[in-house]
Amino acid sequence: MKDIRETPLPENNEDRLQRERSHFNVVAQKMSRSTSLKMPVDNIRRYNSPPENTPYALEYAFSLLGNLKDQRVLALGCGDGLDVVILASLGARVVAIDISDESIALAAERAKANGVLSRIEFFNCDAASLSAVPNDSIDKALCAAIFHHIDVAGASRELRRVLKPGGVAVCLEPLEIPSLWKPLRRALPRAAGISEDERPLTMKDVTLINDTIGRGSSARRFGLTFRFVQWLGRSNSKELTQISHQFDAWLIRNSSVLSSLASPLVWKVTRQ
């Protein structure tokens, strides 16, 4: 397998990291048996210069990333490889990081199946210990649903170190709900696939990320009714998914109360 290198886990938080690695190894093993590796061309093209007012969180993240042609892009927490294949297909030279060796293996298989393996380097390591990535070497970073699994402060420091001055990190993260609604969430069944150690970010966490790396901007919230669609197991319905995303965008624009309940948050951080 090409360009897969392992960095030893740091001594601090080792138990938590091992739990996360074990959890996502199991997830990756299940996915490798149930998902197609080849990605439809249309599923990649939709992320090429999407509109800023898109109702879809990941499309908005790619809008904030901008032109990816020949950019060195860090994929922090590459998971099963869907995002890294899109990044590489749109012209980026990708550095893909994940704590799960099984996820890395699956992502590499997906990259090979889509003809972009040569544009991606894979590193099996903790996001708060990017020793394999040189200082000031990354033009852009995509941090999609990763900070709520990891050491926020440590990963933020590492992102600042590896980003070039003026480089951009785009983050997509679930947010903690307001205190008033927490009893309701605790009464609901725990969603499938959630690891033991993950937790939604607070706005204090978001501020810490921004202040550590540089300057945050362009923040937008997503996800209200679509979360119920997911909970009901109907997210595979293209029509229902489209309607719920468009309705969510309208609700968030027109209600500050509902906006405070929306999650995830997508925003850009520029290294100063």
C-alpha positions in Angstrom: 0.0 0.0 0.0 1.3 3.4 -0.9 2.6 6.1 1.4 1.0 4.9 4.7 3.3 5.8 7.6 2.6 5.4 11.3 3.5 8.0 13.9 3.7 6.6 17.5 0.9 7.8 19.8 1.9 10.5 22.3 2.0 9.4 25.9 -0.7 11.8 27.1 -4.3 10.7 26.4 -3.1 7.4 25.2 -6.0 5.4 26.6 -8.5 7.8 24.9 -6.7 7.6 21.6 -6.6 3.8 21.7 -10.4 3.7 22.4 -11.0 6.0 19.4 -8.7 3.9 17.2 -10.5 0.7 18.2 -13.9 2.2 17.7 -13.2 3.5 14.2 -11.3 0.4 13.2 -14.6 -1.5 13.8 -16.5 1.2 11.9 -14.1 0.9 8.9 -14.2 -2.9 8.9 -18.0 -2.8 8.7 -18.0 -0.1 5.9 -15.4 -2.0 3.8 -17.9 -4.8 3.5 -21.0 -2.7 2.8 -20.0 0.3 0.6 -18.9 0.8 -3.0 -15.4 2.2 -3.4 -16.0 3.9 -6.7 -17.6 7.3 -6.4 -20.0 8.7 -9.0 -18.6 11.6 -11.0 -21.5 13.8 -10.1 -20.8 13.2 -6.3 -17.4 14.8 -6.9 -18.4 17.6 -9.3 -20.9 19.0 -6.8 -18.0 20.1 -4.6 -16.2 22.0 -7.4 -16.9 25.7 -6.7 -20.3 25.2 -5.0 -22.3 28.4 -4.3 -21.8 30.2 -1.0 -25.5 30.0 -0.2 -25.7 26.2 -0.6 -27.9 24.6 2.0 -25.5 21.7 2.4 -22.8 21.9 5.1 -20.0 20.0 3.2 -20.6 21.9 0.0 -20.3 25.2 2.0 -17.0 23.9 3.4 -15.6 23.3 -0.1 -16.9 26.8 -1.1 -14.7 28.2 1.8 -11.7 26.1 0.7 -11.8 27.7 -2.8 -9.6 26.7 -5.6 -7.8 23.4 -4.8 -5.6 23.0 -8.0 -2.1 22.0 -6.9 -2.8 23.1 -3.3 -1.3 21.0 -0.5 -4.3 20.2 1.5 -4.4 18.5 4.9 -7.4 16.2 5.6 -7.5 16.0 9.3 -9.4 12.8 10.2 -9.8 11.4 6.7 -12.1 8.5 7.8 -13.3 6.3 5.0 -11.7 8.5 2.3 -14.7 10.1 0.7 -13.5 13.7 1.4 -9.9 12.9 0.4 -11.0 11.4 -2.9 -13.0 14.6 -3.6 -10.0 16.8 -2.7 -7.6 14.9 -4.9 -10.1 14.7 -7.8 -10.4 18.5 -7.7 -6.6 18.9 -8.1 -5.3 19.0 -4.5 -2.2 17.3 -3.3 -3.6 15.7 -0.1 -2.0 14.8 3.2 -4.5 12.5 4.9 -4.4 11.9 8.7 -6.4 9.4 10.8 -6.0 7.7 14.1 -7.6 4.5 12.8 -5.3 2.2 10.7 -8.4 0.4 9.3 -9.8 3.8 8.2 -6.5 4.6 6.5 -6.5 1.3 4.7 -10.1 1.8 3.5 -9.4 5.4 2.4 -6.4 4.2 0.4 -8.5 1.5 -1.3 -11.1 4.1 -2.2 -8.4 6.4 -3.5 -7.0 3.6 -5.7 -10.5 2.7 -7.0 -11.0 6.3 -8.0 -7.6 6.8 -9.7 -6.2 9.4 -7.2 -4.0 7.4 -4.9 -0.8 9.0 -6.4 -2.0 12.4 -5.2 -2.5 11.4 -1.5 -0.1 10.7 1.3 -1.6 8.8 4.3 -0.3 9.1 7.9 -1.7 7.0 10.8 -1.4 9.3 13.7 -3.1 11.6 16.2 -4.3 15.0 15.0 -2.6 16.6 18.0 0.8 15.1 17.0 1.5 15.7 13.4 5.2 15.1 13.6 5.3 13.8 10.0 4.0 17.1 8.6 6.7 19.9 8.3 6.2 23.4 9.6 4.5 25.9 7.2 3.9 23.2 4.6 0.1 23.2 4.2 -1.9 25.6 2.1 -5.3 24.5 3.3 -6.9 22.1 5.7 -10.3 20.4 5.8 -11.3 19.4 9.4 -14.6 17.6 8.9 -16.2 16.3 12.1 -12.8 15.7 13.8 -12.3 18.3 16.6 -15.1 16.8 18.7 -13.1 13.6 18.9 -9.7 15.0 19.8 -7.6 17.3 22.0 -8.9 20.6 20.7 -6.1 22.7 22.0 -3.3 20.3 20.9 -4.7 19.9 17.4 -5.2 23.6 17.0 -1.6 24.2 17.9 -0.5 21.6 15.4 -2.7 23.1 12.7 -1.2 26.5 13.3 2.3 25.0 13.0 1.8 23.2 9.7 -0.3 25.8 7.9 1.5 28.4 5.9 1.1 32.0 6.9 -2.2 33.0 5.4 -3.2 29.4 5.0 -6.8 28.4 5.7 -8.4 25.7 7.8 -12.1 25.0 7.2 -13.9 23.3 10.0 -17.2 21.4 10.1 -18.2 20.4 13.6 -21.3 19.4 15.7 -22.2 21.9 18.4 -23.4 21.5 21.9 -27.1 22.4 22.2 -28.2 25.1 24.6 -28.5 24.0 28.3 -32.3 24.3 28.2 -32.5 21.4 25.8 -29.9 19.1 27.3 -32.4 17.0 29.4 -34.4 16.2 26.3 -31.2 14.9 24.5 -30.3 12.8 27.5 -33.7 11.2 27.4 -33.2 10.1 23.7 -31.4 6.9 22.7 -27.7 7.3 22.0 -27.2 7.5 18.2 -25.5 4.6 16.5 -21.8 5.0 15.7 -21.0 7.5 18.4 -17.7 6.8 20.2 -17.3 6.8 23.9 -15.1 9.9 24.1 -16.6 12.2 21.5 -18.5 15.3 22.5 -20.0 18.2 20.6 -18.0 21.5 20.6 -19.0 24.5 22.7 -18.6 28.0 21.3 -15.7 28.3 23.8 -14.0 25.5 21.9 -14.6 27.3 18.6 -13.1 30.5 20.0 -10.1 28.5 21.2 -9.5 27.0 17.7 -9.8 30.5 16.1 -7.6 32.3 18.6 -4.9 29.5 18.5 -4.7 29.4 14.7 -5.5 33.0 13.8 -8.8 34.6 12.8 -12.2 32.9 12.4 -14.7 34.0 9.8 -17.6 33.0 7.5 -19.4 30.9 10.1 -22.8 29.2 9.2 -25.0 26.7 11.0 -26.7 23.8 9.3 -29.0 21.0 10.3 -32.4 21.1 12.0 -35.1 18.9 10.4 -32.5 16.9 8.6 -31.3 15.5 11.9 -34.8 14.0 12.4 -34.5 12.6 8.8 -31.3 10.9 9.9 -32.8 9.7 13.1 -35.7 8.1 11.2 -33.3 6.4 8.9 -34.5 8.2 5.8 -31.3 10.1 4.8 -31.0 7.8 1.8 -34.1 9.5 0.3 -32.6 12.1 -2.1 -35.9 14.1 -2.3 -36.5 14.1 1.4 -32.9 15.1 2.1 -33.0 18.0 -0.4 -36.3 19.3 1.0 -35.1 19.1 4.6 -31.8 20.9 3.8 -33.6 23.7 2.0 -36.2 24.0 4.8 -33.4 24.1 7.4 -31.6 26.9 5.6 -34.8 29.0 5.6 -35.5 28.3 9.3 -31.9 29.2 10.3 -32.1 32.5 8.3 -35.4 33.5 9.8 -35.3 32.4 13.4 -32.5 33.2 15.9 -34.0 30.7 18.4 -33.9 27.8 15.9 -30.5 28.9 14.6 -29.2 28.4 18.2 -30.3 24.7 18.0 -28.7 24.1 14.5 -25.7 21.9 14.1 -23.1 21.5 12.6 -21.2 24.7 12.4 -19.0 25.4 9.3 -16.4 28.1 9.4 -13.0 29.2 8.2 -9.9 30.0 10.2 -7.0 31.9 8.6 -3.6 31.5 10.0 -2.1 34.8 11.1 
